[in-house]
Amino acid sequence: YPIAGNDDAIRAIRVILQKLVDAIVSASSETRVREQVEMAGVSA
């Protein structure tokens, strides 16, 4: 079944998905930094 939409709907989906991607990348980066700090603390 096709989903009705227009150009605005496609742009809105892209904006929402980009925000989700940005949040995932940010959280992933923060997790890596936190893991590195914890490993450095254990090694010291």
Backbone hydrogen bonds, N-H to C=O, Kabsch-Sander energy under -0.5 kcal/mol:
donor,donor_aa,acceptor,acceptor_aa,energy
4,A,2,P,-0.6
10,I,6,N,-1.8
11,R,7,D,-2.4
12,A,8,D,-2.4
13,I,9,A,-2.2
14,R,10,I,-2.2
15,V,11,R,-2.3
16,I,12,A,-2.4
17,L,13,I,-2.8
18,Q,14,R,-2.4
19,K,15,V,-2.0
20,L,16,I,-2.0
21,V,17,L,-2.6
22,D,18,Q,-2.7
23,A,19,K,-2.1
24,I,20,L,-2.4
25,V,21,V,-2.7
26,S,22,D,-2.4
27,A,23,A,-2.5
28,S,24,I,-2.4
29,S,25,V,-2.3
30,E,26,S,-2.4
31,T,27,A,-2.2
32,R,28,S,-2.1
33,V,29,S,-2.2
34,R,30,E,-2.5
35,E,31,T,-2.5
36,Q,32,R,-2.3
37,V,33,V,-2.4
38,E,34,R,-2.4
39,M,35,E,-2.4
40,A,36,Q,-2.2
41,G,37,V,-2.1
42,V,38,E,-2.0
43,S,39,M,-2.1
44,A,40,A,-1.6
